[in-house]
Amino acid sequence: MIRTLRYVFLGGLALVLLTVALANRAPVEVRLLPGDLAALTGLSFAAEVPLFLIIFAGIVAGVLIGFVWEWFREMKHRSTATVKTREVARLERELAVLRDSTSLPKDDVLALLDQPKAR
């Protein structure tokens, strides 16, 4: 059911993106710098690309910036989780050593003799 819903959603999204691409096929000129600044610096790079490529590149750039932003934001949580995981592993090893060194005697008679006497 979820797989089918996912395929329907992806198909609808593909249809919307295709419609946007077909509606915005006109070429536009993309410049590196504004005209006056390009004349001042001598850098006058310009390219003509379809408008839908600009739209899709903006969407992809926004998604990538969001991913990087979240990765940096969650870095403190990941480092805390790593520290806690190491601490849990260390404490489990310590507990295993303590259990081995203070294990109860295997014989019931010895266990009765080891119990503290009540007065």
Residue pairs with C-beta under 8 A, 6 or more apart in sequence:
17 56
20 52
20 55
21 50
21 52
21 56
23 52
24 50
24 51
24 52
24 55
25 50
25 51
25 52
26 50
26 51
27 48
27 49
27 50
27 51
28 48
28 49
28 50
28 51
28 54
29 46
29 47
29 48
30 46
30 47
30 48
30 49
30 54
31 38
31 44
31 45
31 46
32 38
32 43
32 44
32 45
32 46
33 41
33 43
33 44
33 45
38 44
104 111
105 111
105 114
